[in-house]
Amino acid sequence: MRKQNYFKENKIEHIDYKDVDTLKKFLTSHSRIQSRKRSSVPSKFERQLALAIKRARFLGLLPYVSR
């Protein structure tokens, strides 16, 4: 059984870089972006997610690395 798409379930069409709580769900414990296999996010949302995470990191909303 496949995991459902988080963004389709919650009716999110655009991923916002200011929504840090949602972005944290797709980061590993070391603040790396999870792979598509683990997060089960389609490629369209994966690209938006990666861009949003990178923008949030640049603005200091998310850490680049956590130990």
C-alpha positions as a printed Julia matrix, in Angstrom:
67×3 Matrix{Float64}:
  0.0    0.0    0.0
  1.38   3.37  -1.01
  1.58   6.33   1.26
 -0.73   9.18   0.28
  0.47  12.53  -0.99
  0.53  14.91   1.98
 -0.18  17.99  -0.13
 -3.15  16.49  -1.98
 -4.67  15.23   1.28
 -4.48  18.66   2.89
 -5.49  20.5   -0.31
 -2.25  22.49  -0.5
 -1.6   23.72  -4.04
  1.39  25.95  -3.34
  4.12  25.22  -0.8
  5.03  28.35   1.14
  8.55  28.84   2.48
  7.15  30.63   5.55
  5.24  27.52   6.67
  8.16  26.11   8.64
  6.15  23.44  10.48
  5.11  21.79   7.22
  8.62  22.01   5.79
 10.12  20.36   8.88
  8.05  17.23   8.21
 10.1   16.64   5.08
 13.53  17.04   6.69
 15.61  14.32   8.31
 17.01  14.62  11.82
 20.16  16.15  10.31
 18.09  18.75   8.39
 18.51  17.09   5.01
 15.65  16.95   2.53
 14.01  13.51   2.5
 14.03  11.51  -0.69
 10.89  11.07  -2.75
 10.71   7.42  -1.77
 10.53   8.24   1.92
  8.27  11.27   1.68
  6.08   9.86  -1.15
  5.71  13.28  -2.71
  5.21  13.56  -6.5
  7.91  15.27  -8.55
  5.89  18.48  -9.0
  5.59  18.98  -5.26
  9.13  17.72  -4.65
 10.53  20.56  -6.75
  8.35  23.12  -4.96
  9.29  21.63  -1.6
 13.02  21.75  -2.3
 12.8   25.37  -3.44
 10.75  26.36  -0.37
 13.2   24.63   1.99
 16.16  26.33   0.33
 14.48  29.74   0.57
 13.62  29.17   4.24
 17.22  28.17   4.94
 18.55  31.27   3.21
 16.27  33.5    5.31
 17.25  31.71   8.51
 13.87  30.09   9.16
 15.35  26.59   8.9
 18.85  25.4    9.77
 21.23  24.14   7.11
 22.59  21.5    9.5
 21.48  20.28  12.91
 23.54  17.93  15.01
